[in-house]
């Protein structure tokens, strides 16, 4: 019976350790705005950390890639507005990618 309790305690401890890492997880965020004929976006994470040197892609509504740029040292990426209807995607490689639709973007 003692081995049974040790096994249960080991499984409980392992599950507690694995679930505690979820509490420290952070997810990607992106906010975009227009400045003249440019679209600027700031990418980062929910824990406040920056997303430097990450790709952000611009797609039209037919899912054609229009442009792909990297964030700078301030986590900012700039696109030239070339079409009226588009969406931007920041895929940090973990969690879910962030999508911002053109109708959600306002002037800064």
C-alpha positions in Angstrom: 0.0 0.0 0.0 2.9 2.4 0.7 4.2 2.1 -2.9 0.7 3.0 -4.1 0.7 6.3 -2.0 4.2 7.1 -3.3 3.1 6.7 -6.9 0.0 8.9 -6.3 2.2 11.5 -4.5 4.7 11.5 -7.4 2.0 11.9 -10.0 0.4 14.7 -8.0 3.8 16.5 -7.6 4.6 16.1 -11.3 1.2 17.4 -12.4 1.6 20.4 -10.0 5.0 21.3 -11.4 3.7 21.0 -15.0 0.6 23.1 -14.3 2.6 25.8 -12.5 4.5 26.7 -15.7 1.2 27.8 -17.2 1.0 30.5 -14.6 4.2 32.0 -15.9 3.1 31.8 -19.6 2.9 35.0 -21.6 1.1 35.6 -24.8 1.9 37.8 -27.8 0.2 41.2 -28.2 0.2 43.7 -31.0 -1.2 47.3 -31.3 -1.2 49.1 -34.6 -1.9 52.7 -35.8 -1.6 54.8 -38.9 0.8 57.7 -39.4 0.3 59.4 -42.7 0.5 56.7 -45.3 2.3 54.2 -43.0 1.1 51.6 -40.6 3.1 51.1 -37.5 2.7 48.3 -35.0 4.2 47.5 -31.7 4.6 43.9 -30.9 5.3 42.4 -27.4 4.1 40.1 -24.8 1.6 40.2 -21.9 4.4 40.2 -19.4 5.7 43.5 -20.7 8.7 42.1 -22.6 9.5 43.4 -26.1 9.4 41.4 -29.3 12.5 42.6 -31.1 13.6 41.1 -34.5 10.3 39.2 -35.1 8.5 39.1 -38.4 5.1 40.7 -38.9 3.3 39.9 -42.1 0.7 41.9 -44.1 -1.9 39.9 -46.0 -4.8 41.0 -48.2 -8.3 39.5 -47.7 -7.5 36.7 -50.2 -4.6 35.6 -47.9 -1.9 36.8 -50.3 1.3 38.0 -48.7 1.7 41.8 -49.4 4.7 42.5 -47.2 6.8 41.0 -44.4 8.9 43.2 -42.1 10.9 42.7 -38.8 10.4 44.6 -35.6 13.2 46.9 -34.6 14.9 47.3 -31.2 11.8 49.2 -29.9 9.5 46.3 -31.0 8.1 48.6 -33.8 7.5 47.5 -37.4 6.4 49.9 -40.2 4.5 49.1 -43.4 3.7 51.3 -46.3 -0.1 51.2 -46.7 -0.6 49.8 -50.2 -4.2 48.4 -50.1 -7.3 49.5 -48.2 -8.3 46.0 -46.9 -5.6 44.0 -45.1 -4.7 42.3 -41.9 -1.4 42.0 -40.0 -0.1 38.9 -38.3 2.5 38.6 -35.5 3.5 35.0 -35.0 5.9 34.7 -32.2 6.2 30.9 -32.7 4.4 30.0 -29.5 0.8 30.4 -28.3 -1.6 31.8 -31.0 -0.6 34.3 -33.6 -2.0 37.8 -33.2 -4.0 39.3 -36.0 -5.0 42.9 -36.4 -7.5 43.7 -39.1 -7.3 47.0 -41.0 -10.7 48.2 -39.7 -9.2 48.0 -36.2 -6.4 50.4 -36.9 -6.9 54.1 -36.2 -4.7 57.2 -36.4 -2.2 57.8 -33.7 
